[in-house]
């Protein structure tokens, strides 16, 4: 049962309308609304995740250096600290490896001291996707970076069911990942594969399902999520997937 005092405190902080959206979101989680609306599903694979051929081009030292790091299994945690992850990273850290198959909106987060969920989220923001694409576009050996991109993308997808686990918990994180995918596709200039389109579509569904909750929070999450919904609807429509458009 919801504590009336908590309702008053929430209303004082967010206002009546936003508080109602927050309370409705919490009730929907308890009643299993999201597990029905966003069922856990297995990704479908059809060949390469990225299937674009690039010609050699004039090298750009800084972009190639970052791409080479990733090829060697070195990633930049929060864009700063070099972390060696090897050929295939450990995408889920700590306790979140044990919660991989729980529906995303039922996953407990930051409930154990020292288990910072951002350490898991960071790698799956897909900054490395755009960094490898930029390296490929500015290299004499573009296939080296495209091969690495395919290995990482396919490994990530094979290990994570749609709408399952902590990597689908936060709509802002899902939005950041989707924005990197769409930006990288546009940079490469080729048509996206069916696997990539499916991932963007599943991401759209996840973010759209809780957008009113995001808006009610009155923080920067809603800006990221609305931007993703706006571009994702048009991106998918461009390739023949006519998904429901977000509010303008």
VMD Tcl script that draws the C-alpha trace (Angstrom):
set ca {
  {0.00 0.00 0.00}
  {1.28 3.46 -0.89}
  {2.12 5.70 2.06}
  {-0.01 8.90 1.90}
  {2.93 10.93 3.23}
  {5.08 9.76 0.32}
  {2.35 10.87 -2.08}
  {2.29 14.34 -0.54}
  {6.07 14.63 -0.70}
  {6.05 13.51 -4.33}
  {3.30 15.97 -5.24}
  {5.19 18.80 -3.55}
  {8.33 18.01 -5.56}
  {6.87 17.18 -8.99}
  {3.36 18.59 -8.99}
  {0.05 16.71 -9.07}
  {0.02 15.66 -12.74}
  {3.63 14.44 -12.80}
  {3.13 12.63 -9.48}
  {0.16 10.77 -10.96}
  {2.33 9.61 -13.87}
  {5.01 8.38 -11.45}
  {2.47 6.52 -9.31}
  {0.83 4.98 -12.38}
  {4.26 3.80 -13.58}
  {4.97 2.14 -10.24}
  {1.56 0.46 -10.20}
  {2.08 -0.81 -13.73}
  {5.34 -2.45 -12.68}
  {3.62 -4.17 -9.74}
  {0.72 -5.38 -11.88}
  {2.94 -6.76 -14.64}
  {1.76 -4.29 -17.27}
  {5.22 -3.87 -18.78}
  {6.02 -7.58 -18.84}
  {2.96 -7.98 -21.07}
  {3.51 -4.87 -23.17}
  {7.27 -5.45 -23.56}
  {7.76 -9.24 -23.59}
  {11.27 -10.65 -23.43}
  {12.22 -11.92 -26.88}
  {15.26 -13.41 -28.56}
  {17.10 -11.35 -31.19}
  {16.88 -12.65 -34.73}
  {20.13 -13.00 -36.67}
  {20.46 -12.70 -40.44}
  {24.09 -12.58 -41.47}
  {26.35 -9.71 -40.40}
  {25.13 -7.03 -38.02}
  {26.99 -4.42 -40.11}
  {27.29 -5.13 -43.85}
  {28.93 -2.14 -45.53}
  {32.00 -2.13 -47.79}
  {34.31 0.86 -47.45}
  {37.19 2.05 -49.60}
  {40.55 3.04 -48.10}
  {40.79 6.73 -47.30}
  {43.26 9.28 -45.97}
  {44.16 8.28 -42.40}
  {43.19 10.37 -39.37}
  {45.67 9.61 -36.58}
  {43.47 10.35 -33.56}
  {40.46 8.42 -34.85}
  {42.60 5.45 -35.85}
  {44.33 5.45 -32.45}
  {41.00 5.09 -30.65}
  {39.89 2.41 -33.09}
  {43.14 0.51 -32.56}
  {42.60 0.58 -28.79}
  {39.21 -1.06 -29.21}
  {40.66 -3.64 -31.61}
  {43.17 -4.50 -28.88}
  {40.38 -4.91 -26.30}
  {40.95 -1.56 -24.57}
  {37.91 0.61 -23.84}
  {37.65 4.06 -22.24}
  {35.51 3.86 -19.13}
  {33.36 6.99 -19.01}
  {35.48 8.28 -21.94}
  {38.56 8.63 -19.76}
  {40.03 5.62 -17.94}
  {41.54 2.89 -20.18}
  {40.12 -0.52 -19.21}
  {41.24 -3.81 -20.77}
  {38.23 -5.98 -21.60}
  {39.78 -8.36 -24.13}
  {38.34 -9.61 -27.40}
  {34.82 -9.98 -25.97}
  {34.00 -7.71 -23.02}
  {32.21 -8.70 -19.87}
  {29.15 -6.62 -20.62}
  {27.50 -7.21 -17.25}
  {29.43 -6.42 -14.08}
  {29.06 -7.81 -10.56}
  {25.61 -8.79 -9.35}
  {23.99 -7.80 -12.65}
  {25.32 -10.94 -14.32}
  {22.94 -12.88 -12.06}
  {19.99 -10.70 -13.06}
  {20.39 -10.98 -16.80}
  {17.13 -12.83 -17.48}
  {14.83 -10.78 -15.23}
  {12.41 -8.49 -17.07}
  {14.09 -5.11 -17.39}
  {11.57 -3.19 -15.30}
  {11.76 -5.69 -12.45}
  {15.56 -5.66 -12.09}
  {16.76 -4.27 -8.73}
  {19.53 -1.71 -9.21}
  {22.04 -0.14 -6.81}
  {20.61 -2.22 -3.96}
  {24.00 -3.63 -2.91}
  {26.75 -1.27 -1.63}
  {29.63 -1.03 -4.09}
  {27.65 -2.40 -7.05}
  {27.40 0.74 -9.20}
  {25.10 0.04 -12.15}
  {26.86 2.71 -14.24}
  {29.90 0.42 -14.49}
  {27.67 -2.00 -16.39}
  {25.82 0.64 -18.38}
  {28.92 2.42 -19.69}
  {30.10 -0.22 -22.19}
  {26.58 -0.65 -23.53}
  {26.16 3.01 -24.38}
  {27.84 1.96 -27.66}
  {30.37 4.77 -27.86}
  {32.73 2.16 -29.29}
  {30.35 1.67 -32.22}
  {30.76 5.23 -33.45}
  {34.48 5.22 -32.64}
  {35.09 2.11 -34.76}
  {32.99 3.52 -37.60}
  {35.00 6.75 -37.57}
  {38.25 4.76 -37.59}
  {36.99 2.69 -40.54}
  {36.01 5.81 -42.47}
  {39.43 7.38 -41.97}
  {41.78 4.46 -42.54}
  {43.73 2.67 -45.23}
  {42.44 -0.63 -43.75}
  {38.72 -0.03 -43.05}
  {37.82 -3.72 -42.95}
  {39.91 -4.19 -39.79}
  {37.59 -1.89 -37.86}
  {34.41 -3.16 -39.49}
  {35.35 -6.74 -38.56}
  {35.90 -5.68 -34.95}
  {32.60 -3.81 -35.01}
  {30.78 -6.94 -36.17}
  {32.41 -9.14 -33.52}
  {31.44 -6.78 -30.69}
  {27.93 -6.01 -31.95}
  {27.07 -9.65 -32.55}
  {28.48 -10.72 -29.19}
  {26.44 -8.05 -27.39}
  {23.26 -9.06 -29.17}
  {23.74 -12.79 -28.60}
  {24.14 -12.25 -24.86}
  {21.16 -9.96 -24.25}
  {17.54 -10.74 -24.92}
  {15.33 -7.80 -25.79}
  {13.69 -6.16 -22.73}
  {15.65 -8.36 -20.34}
  {18.19 -7.42 -17.67}
  {19.69 -4.18 -16.46}
  {20.80 -2.99 -19.92}
  {17.13 -2.40 -20.79}
  {16.17 -1.02 -17.37}
  {16.78 2.69 -18.02}
  {15.18 4.35 -21.05}
  {17.91 6.96 -21.20}
  {20.55 4.24 -21.53}
  {18.51 2.54 -24.25}
  {18.19 5.91 -26.01}
  {21.92 6.61 -25.90}
  {22.60 3.20 -27.42}
  {20.03 3.73 -30.15}
  {21.35 7.18 -31.04}
  {24.85 5.75 -31.53}
  {23.47 3.04 -33.81}
  {21.56 5.49 -35.98}
  {24.44 7.99 -36.15}
  {26.87 5.25 -37.15}
  {24.51 3.97 -39.83}
  {24.20 7.44 -41.33}
  {27.98 7.93 -41.23}
  {28.57 4.67 -43.09}
  {26.02 5.58 -45.73}
  {24.77 2.07 -46.46}
  {21.45 0.44 -45.67}
  {21.21 -1.07 -42.17}
  {20.83 -4.82 -41.75}
  {17.63 -6.40 -40.47}
  {19.36 -7.16 -37.15}
  {20.25 -3.52 -36.62}
  {16.76 -2.35 -37.54}
  {15.24 -4.86 -35.14}
  {17.44 -3.59 -32.29}
  {16.43 0.03 -32.97}
  {12.76 -0.97 -33.18}
  {12.92 -2.85 -29.87}
  {14.68 0.15 -28.34}
  {11.92 2.44 -29.61}
  {9.25 0.24 -28.01}
  {11.09 0.22 -24.67}
  {11.54 3.99 -24.54}
  {8.03 4.81 -25.78}
  {6.43 2.58 -23.14}
  {7.65 4.76 -20.25}
  {8.07 8.21 -21.85}
  {5.38 9.80 -19.65}
  {7.25 8.59 -16.56}
  {10.46 10.10 -17.96}
  {8.75 13.45 -18.57}
  {7.30 13.42 -15.07}
  {10.77 13.09 -13.54}
  {11.68 16.59 -14.78}
  {15.34 15.74 -15.40}
  {17.63 15.35 -18.41}
  {16.36 11.82 -19.16}
  {13.35 13.13 -21.03}
  {15.47 15.21 -23.44}
  {17.55 12.19 -24.44}
  {14.54 9.93 -24.75}
  {12.41 12.35 -26.77}
  {15.31 12.98 -29.14}
  {15.72 9.24 -29.62}
  {11.99 8.69 -30.23}
  {11.87 11.55 -32.72}
  {14.78 10.29 -34.81}
  {14.07 6.57 -34.39}
  {10.54 6.89 -35.82}
  {11.95 8.61 -38.90}
  {14.96 6.31 -39.16}
  {12.78 3.21 -39.08}
  {10.24 4.74 -41.46}
  {13.04 5.48 -43.93}
  {13.67 1.72 -44.15}
  {10.04 0.66 -44.34}
  {9.20 0.08 -40.67}
  {6.16 2.24 -39.98}
  {6.12 2.36 -36.22}
  {3.83 4.62 -34.21}
  {5.19 8.14 -34.24}
  {6.12 9.84 -30.97}
  {4.37 13.00 -29.76}
  {5.66 16.09 -31.52}
}
mol new
graphics top color blue
foreach p $ca { graphics top sphere $p radius 0.5 }
foreach p [lrange $ca 0 end-1] q [lrange $ca 1 end] { graphics top cylinder $p $q radius 0.2 }
display resetview
